[in-house]
Amino acid sequence: MIRSFNFTHSITKNNESKCKKIIDYLFESDNWCKQVPTFQTWPNLHCYTEFDCLVDTFIQSCSLYLNKKVNQKEINLWCYMDYLENYLKKDPEKLWHQHGNIRENKLSGIYYLVNPEKLTTEFKDYIIEESNPFTWYIFPSHYLHRPPKVISSEKRYTLAADLSF
């Protein structure tokens, strides 16, 4: 099951703007992970203080999802950025992926930092109905998913996070 947790009361546009500046700097300085579909940052955004608010709300979302306080073992946070010209270079069928297997105690989350078309992530067996601002979408890490087809030249920034507990 995919559940959403809104943090309009905790996350501000200013928080998001600071995070986007860090991400833009990483891409512009060519400091991003080139082993995955372009463009994706390294999974260490949680180490930047600008992302503290998003990390805290992600952990809160995981606790709410499980209905208990999460004792985190490991957390990763990264950004996948896409736009039409970039998307057209990829084979959509090769973008299906998951972040873990069913035996792991691991949750994943998606946060739409910049989403000009209000697109949602595609899941093999589930649907996210809408992409609300200031909202984490939490799901078991073994759910198969991929980025949606982007039809705009405007950049779309999706934060992704994993939490092992």
Steps between C-alpha positions, in 0.01 A plus 500: 500500500616853420410766756544875489600731784465874458739739676368840393541603864869397511653551155512840331566621147821648643608151619430363154683787328816441705490129415452571130803733502718221642369254241554746214854563621573124507376452144672813370831398659466152345489343848221248448469121478567391144432127563123556491265666249595865455455719698519374858701630794704280726285356783653729762273807498408416860853615594425861397343710777268661243321165479449453877133597483436249220693225675308560824163494324597187307583320826175627653312370195659157537402492870143596411494240222605226745295646785807486726821692560763394251845406622693583188805299403579677175354781292572611145362803320555601137338696219399378158464789255337464161362703209373415150830510309663280761207258528494441123855358519383217729317172449202523738492121542853510641400756764296252707678443832458435870705598803498173691342161534196377692713350780665830595379735771515794266266777391539741210360843444440746220476876539424722200731796554426660160223344295382741227268246334375356831603153382508202734739209512376192314467181706455154350210405729400822677396854417582835655190701416654847526825676581437738785757759608683456833403130503698181547371184327616195696502139379679168557836509322429192290220672304593514132481855361642745246498870423205618289521613140604864513350715226633840602839663457468631856713308745325263740677425831393195697660420833526132582591354836555160657487417868624169639372419847 
